[in-house]
Structures are given as C-alpha cells and as structure tokens.
Amino acid sequence: MAERLTLKGAIDGLRAKRFSAEELAATHLAAMEQARPLNAFVLETPEAAIAMAKASDARIARGEAGPLEGVPLGIKDLFCTEGVRTTAGSKILGNFKPTYESTVTANLWRDGAVMLGKLNMDEFAMGSSNENSAFGPVVNPWRNRGSNQALTPGGSSGGSATAVAAELCLGATATDTGGSIRQPAAFTGTVGVKPTYGRCSRWGIVAFASSLDQAGPIARTVEDAAILLKSMAGHDPKDSTSLNVETPDFPSFVGKPVKGLRIGVPKEYRVDGMPPEIEALWAQGVAWLKDAGCEVVEVSLPHTRFALPAYYIIAPAEASSNLARYDGMRFGLRVDGETLTDVYEETRSQGFGAEVKRRILIGTYVLSAGYYDAYYLKAQKVRQRIADDFTTAFERVDALLTPTAPSAAFGLGERTSDPVAMYLNDIFTVTVNLAGLPGMSIPAGVDAQGLPLGLQLIGRPLDEGTLFSLAGALEQAADFTARPERWW
Amino acid sequence: MAIDAATVKKVASLARIREPDDRLEALADELNGILAWIEQLNEVDTEGVEPMTSAVATKLPMREDVVSEPGDAARILANAPKSERGFFVVPKVVE
C-alpha cells in the first residue's frame, strides 16, 4: 500500500479491488499494536474489525458498497457502541457496555465503515491535554526537533487526533464542546471539523454540556473530513436539538473556487503573548486566501474576551446536571456504603477524576439558590451578545479566519497545576461553540521546533460548504507535508 | 463572592461528592480562582438582552405520545451493578 493513504484513496482502492477491506483493517490493526506507547486507543476491537471488513468485502463483491465501505475508523470513547465497552474516559462508567448504538456511529456503519476500536479522551471530554483520562494521557506522535519530551496531543479528542496523525486509522469521530476537535487537530497536524450545532445527532453520545456538545470528524485531508461528515450528519428525531435540514454533499465543495468570497479577520483574536510564529502563520493564511481571490477585511467581535468566562459557567452548570445520573444504581460503578448517601458519595468520589469533580462543584455552585441569576442567567445573556457579534460580522463577510490555538503542543505535565491557564487553550475555539457555528482547523505550517500549527475557519450557521471550499484552498496553498518522525 | 471551606463542603454535599476535610481549603482556593476570573462578566452590559436558548432558531419539535420502543427488562438491566428478578437492587432508601 502506498505511503500515507487517505480515506478517499482507500475508498478508490477498495472499489478498484487493489486491496481488500480485510487487508486494510489488518494493516491498521498491526499499526495500532505497534503504536501502543501512544496510548491512543483505550480498547482495540480486532475481531469486530475483521468481521466488519469481511462483510464489507462481501458487499463490494456484490456491487452493494456504501459510501464508506471498508474504511477503518477509530471511535472516540464518548460514543455509545452496542456491546462494546464505552467509558467516556472515566472510571465511573466501569465496564459499561451499551445495549444501543449512537446515531452518529450507526450512520457510519450504515455506510459501510469498519470499527478498529475506541479512542482515549479527557474524562467526559473535559480537558485540553488528554491528561484527565482515567486511562492515562495520550502521547502526541509529534516531538520537538531533537527532543524526547512527551507532548500532549491536546484534548479532549486527543486519542482521535493522535490515531489519525500516526496513521492508525483513516479517520476518527470526535466531539467538540469548547474546542475539543479543533485544538487537538491543530496540535497533531490533522483536519478537524466542528459542524453547526444540531448538524450531527447527540443521541448516544455521553453528555457533557448539552447546549454546546457537537460531534465531528478528524481526518488527514479536508476532503476526507468532508466525506466523513456527510455520513455522520443528518436529522434524528431521537435528539430534539437535531436540525431537520438536508445534509449537503460536503465533498463536492472541496476544490470549488473561492474567488470573490469575503473573509473577516477578527481584531480581538490578536491576544497578548501570542507566539510570533502563530501571528506570522495567520498573516500567511490571509495572504493565501487573497491569492485565491478572496477579499480580506478586518472585523470586530467585541465580546470575545468574555467567551471563556461565560463558557466556564455554562459548561460546568450543564455538566453538573448531566452527570447527576452517575449515582451507582442502574449502570456503571457502585461503591457500597452504610447508608444510601454513603453509596452515592463514595461512588461519585471514587468514580470521577479531579477535573470532573471541580467542574461539578463549580456547576452546582453557580446553579444553587441565590446564584442562578448572577451566574447562569448572566452567562446566557453574554452568550447572546457573543452570538450577536458573529451575526453582525457575517453581514459583511462570508467566513472568518483565525489561529486555532494560542500555542503549539506543550509538554505533558507542564500546565496541570493551574486550571485557568489550561482553560485558555480554548480562547479561539470556544466562541464558536457558544454561538453554535461551524468551525474547522486546517494544518497550515510548523513552528521553529517542527511542531504543527493550525488555522481556523468559522462560518455562518449551516454553511459548512463554504468552509470546506476555503479549507480546500488553504490546504492546497499550505501544502502541509510535514510528518511526525516515527519513534514508537 | 469568595467562597470558604464551609461553602465548599455544602456544595460538595449537594453534588453528592465526598471531599475530605483537609482538601476543602485547597478546593476553595481553586474555585475562588476560577470564580474571580468569571466575575469579568459583570463588565458586560446585558440590559434588555434575552438569555440565549438556541444557536439556530428552531421550534422544539413535538412527537406523537406513543411507545416507540417496547420495554425489554433484560436489556435495561444488562449494566446494573446489582439486579434480581427483573428489578434493580438498590440500597435501602426508607428506614
């Protein structure tokens, strides 16, 4: 098989019978076994993978191939998979084996995809470095030039980003509540797409903050991401916030000319302390889009700096409510005790990790009697202000271009002591979740240490198509060919 | 609105999370750090702004009030920490 196979290349190769789905699955399973030091998978499912691949080969032989027939994927362990352990990166789910399949993964299997296993993540998707996983951190395949230091792949979808970057799968599912698809994509040189809120069904995805959570793909090329999102998206009556709209043919937007599109550069994203390399890359991105015929203008999103504080009220508040279900009664961990309260308290104290407990406490506090108006209601009003900023900007421009993250990947253990410093990772991504907009991260260059950096595109609600066209133009201009050197 | 160890203990008990007494001060410091940062929101004028409820304006969908999935006790109990004769077994709730 050719070096660095893309998902699209695999689909074409399978159709042309250059290799079988079973061979493709076996190659990836072998790569996963070798890559265990990366800790990307929390569960490998080789038997299921081979069985699904054989079924794909049979369908290909019968001429009944689906759009993703035989394509091996990794699944973030936040998606419920029928009969396959699902943990959300937490001890509290124990050996939970869902008796149902999430809508997003069901859509992928309907289209013929093959599951390789479940991917590591920050516990309940809370984190920006994958260090909050009960299974230990994922290690980024990328390293600083000439260094052996272990770096974070970002989070919370660190397993998804690492598995795609290290070529352990052709694409992966991920979820994004404040930047959990886009920041890891930027840290690993991959493409990450967070669609419009409501584009993908949340049914069967372990809930963190329901008004912000959204599923999307991580892949190695823009076209691969578009192919995956087309299969993942779609209306689902089982999620009342799922949008009843047509799913566009996303791949057809990749490669479309972007001439004449107006791109906004939000001046508030020029933050203090941003590394000069990231500023330079951002300017380079502007130049690339101008070369492609776009008109670039400065815009203002005046409430940007209030996005993270608002997020750290809304997300913990919703999390404290969603995570109340982990009481040790119907599924997951139960720690026995003298009284019923003892059982609840011991189960939750032993089952949840430190960051999850911290957020539950914050959430419980801001929702408690007397504080609801001052915190939660205030945050939801600020959130409306942030969304209005975007609405105003989109009267003048078709999309926005920003950096994805304020830094490249950092060392494991470097930022665990200060929660607020860790939260700042999401400074450029979290506004998009609050406003429910689509956002994408595209690998655009490397820093002086050789680490990948990403650029982010933000679009109007339901306008992923324009973003895919712009992302394709950036991908072509950036010609990002850097690869992590294989050390595992 | 700085919070103290006693408030942390109360909030933790509301959330059914047991925190050892010697952790309460440290947790209060952590939470105060986060809350102090959140206080910035008071700088935003939100007079007359309705709290946001959805990103893309939609009406909450209605559905027929019918059983969509038949009850299957074995499936529902499959992940129970303890079950017996089609029931969840839980600690005694009423003394």
Contacts between the chains, C-beta under 8 A, distances in Angstrom:
chain1	res1	chain2	res2	distance
A	94	B	81	8.0
A	96	B	79	5.4
A	97	B	78	7.1
A	97	B	79	6.5
A	98	B	79	7.9
A	99	B	75	4.4
A	99	B	76	7.8
A	99	B	78	5.3
A	99	B	79	7.6
A	196	B	55	7.3
A	196	B	56	6.6
A	197	B	55	4.5
A	197	B	56	6.8
A	198	B	55	7.2
A	198	B	56	5.8
A	198	B	58	7.4
A	211	B	54	7.8
A	237	B	61	7.3
A	237	B	63	6.7
A	240	B	60	6.2
A	240	B	61	5.9
A	241	B	54	7.3
A	241	B	58	7.8
A	243	B	56	6.1
A	243	B	58	6.7
A	244	B	61	7.4
A	303	B	44	6.6
A	305	B	40	7.5
A	306	B	40	6.3
A	306	B	41	5.9
A	306	B	43	7.6
A	306	B	44	5.6
A	309	B	37	6.0
A	309	B	38	4.6
A	309	B	39	7.9
A	309	B	40	5.1
A	309	B	41	5.3
A	310	B	41	6.2
A	312	B	34	6.4
A	312	B	37	7.5
A	312	B	38	6.0
A	313	B	38	6.0
A	313	B	41	7.6
A	320	B	15	6.4
A	327	B	16	7.4
A	328	B	81	6.4
A	329	B	81	7.4
A	329	B	88	6.1
A	329	B	90	5.2
A	330	B	79	7.3
A	330	B	80	6.0
A	330	B	88	5.9
A	331	B	79	3.7
A	331	B	80	6.6
A	331	B	81	7.5
A	332	B	79	7.1
A	332	B	81	7.4
A	333	B	81	7.5
A	334	B	81	3.7
A	334	B	82	7.2
A	336	B	91	7.8
A	337	B	91	7.7
A	339	B	91	7.4
A	340	B	90	7.7
A	340	B	91	4.8
A	340	B	92	7.0
A	340	B	93	5.7
A	341	B	16	7.3
A	343	B	91	5.2
A	344	B	16	4.2
A	345	B	13	7.9
A	345	B	16	5.3
A	345	B	17	6.6
A	345	B	18	4.0
A	346	B	18	6.5
A	348	B	15	7.6
A	348	B	16	5.4
A	348	B	17	5.1
A	348	B	18	7.7
A	349	B	17	5.6
A	349	B	18	4.3
A	349	B	19	7.4
A	352	B	17	7.1
A	357	B	17	5.6
A	357	B	19	7.8
A	358	B	27	7.7
A	358	B	30	6.5
A	358	B	31	7.4
A	358	B	34	7.9
A	360	B	15	5.1
A	360	B	17	6.3
A	361	B	8	7.0
A	361	B	11	5.4
A	361	B	12	6.2
A	361	B	15	6.1
A	361	B	17	7.0
A	361	B	27	7.1
A	361	B	31	6.3
A	362	B	31	6.3
A	362	B	34	6.1
A	362	B	35	7.7
A	364	B	11	5.1
A	364	B	14	5.3
A	364	B	15	4.3
A	365	B	3	7.0
A	365	B	7	7.7
A	365	B	11	4.9
A	365	B	31	7.1
A	365	B	35	7.9
A	368	B	11	6.8
A	368	B	14	6.7
A	371	B	1	7.8
A	374	B	1	7.7
A	375	B	38	7.3
A	377	B	51	5.5
A	378	B	41	5.5
A	378	B	42	7.6
A	378	B	46	6.5
A	379	B	41	6.4
A	380	B	51	3.4
A	380	B	52	5.2
A	380	B	53	7.7
A	381	B	44	7.8
A	381	B	46	3.8
A	381	B	49	4.4
A	381	B	50	7.4
A	381	B	51	5.1
A	381	B	52	7.4
A	382	B	41	5.4
A	382	B	44	5.1
A	382	B	46	6.3
A	383	B	51	7.6
A	383	B	52	4.4
A	384	B	46	8.0
A	384	B	49	5.3
A	384	B	50	6.4
A	384	B	51	6.6
A	384	B	52	4.0
A	385	B	44	6.2
A	385	B	46	6.8
A	385	B	49	6.3
A	387	B	52	6.1
A	387	B	55	7.0
A	419	B	30	6.5
A	419	B	33	7.2
A	419	B	34	6.2
A	420	B	33	6.1
A	420	B	34	6.3
A	420	B	37	5.4
A	434	B	52	8.0
A	435	B	55	6.2
A	436	B	54	7.3
A	436	B	55	1.9
A	436	B	56	6.1
A	437	B	55	7.2
A	461	B	55	6.6
A	461	B	56	5.0
A	462	B	56	6.9
